[in-house]
Amino acid sequence: QSPGALAAAPASNAVPWNAVRVVLPDDRVVMLARSELGAFAGSIDMLIGAATLAQPLREPASIRIELGRDGQPLGVLELGETEVRWTADSAGAARGTVGRPEPVLLRALRQALLRRP
């Protein structure tokens, strides 16, 4: 799918997050408000919208993004090399959904997160 197609996902898929806790491959943890992510906040929303298949992630996740709102957990977005898995907090780990988003979108978000101090 193209990034434009992902942006057109129904509003019902929207997750009302305002903060993230990112666990990077080197076990570094970065805490960010949605406003600190700039355009990449929309990328996270698009990746969540791309995860629509009820199947396991076929590759290891290298980055874990824990989304929250006002201190309450909403879910976890895991980034693999070519796939993402979204698990809503109420769904439990076994009920996550997987997607294969546009590679450029996934790569850009991964690079932006890895550059964070």
N, C-alpha and C positions, 0 to 999 in steps of 0.2 A: 504494500500500500504506500501511497505517497503521503508526505507530511500533511498535505491539504486534506486528503481523505481522512486522516486521523483527526484532524481538527474539526471535522464535521460530525464527530461522534455525538450521539444524543446527550443532552444535558443530564439525563438521569444517571449517566455514568460518572458524573462529577463527584469528586471527594472534597469536602470542604476543609482542607488542611491549611494550617498557617505556620507550621514549623516542621523541620526534618532533623533527624539524627542519622548521619551517614556513617556507615562502617566501611572503610576502604580496605583494599587488599592487604596492606601492611598493618592492619588492625588499628590504624589511626581512626579516631572518631571526631567528626565535625558536626557541630550543632549550628543550624542556620534557620533564620526566619524566612518565610516565603518571599518577603520583599528583598532579601539579600541575594536571591537567586536570579532576579531579573527575568529575562526571556526564558531561562531554563526552567522556571516554575511551570510554564506552559508545556515544556517538553515532558516534564514528569506527568502532567495530566494526560498528554497524548499517549505516553507509554502505558499508563494504567488502562486507558481506553482500548489499546491494542491487545491487551491480555484478555482474550475471550474464550480460549479453548480449555476445557476441563481435562488436562493431561499433565503429567509431570514435566518438569524442566529437564531437558535432555543434555544439559551441560552444566558445569559448576557455575554458581553465581560468584562473581568477583567483587561486586559492590552491593551492599544492603542499604536501602533507604527506608527508614522508619518514619512514617508520616503521622502527625498528631495535630490536634486542635485544642488550644488552651490547656495543654498538659495531658490531654486524654489521647491514648493511642487509637489510630484509625485503621492502620494496616501497614504492610511491608511490601515494598517493591524491590525485587531482586534483579540485578542486571547480570546476564551472562554475556558471552561474546556476540551471539546473534538472537538470543531470546530474552524475554523478561517474564517474571512471574509476579502477579499481584495477589496478595492474600489479605483480604479485609480482616480486621481484628475480630469481628464477630464470626468469621467463617472457620477459623481453626486452620492449622498448617496443612492439613490434608485436603483442603478445599480451595486451594489457590487456582488461579487461571493463568494460562500461558499465552504469549503471543510472540510473533516474529515481526517487530516493527521495522520501519525503514532504517537500514544500516547507518546512514549518515546521521540520523537523529540520535540513535543509541550511542554512536561513537562520539558525537559532539558533547553529549551530557557526561559521558564517562570521562572525557578529557577535561572538561570544566571542573568536575568534582575532584579529580586527581591533582589539579593545580591548586586547590585550596590549601592554605597553610594549616 
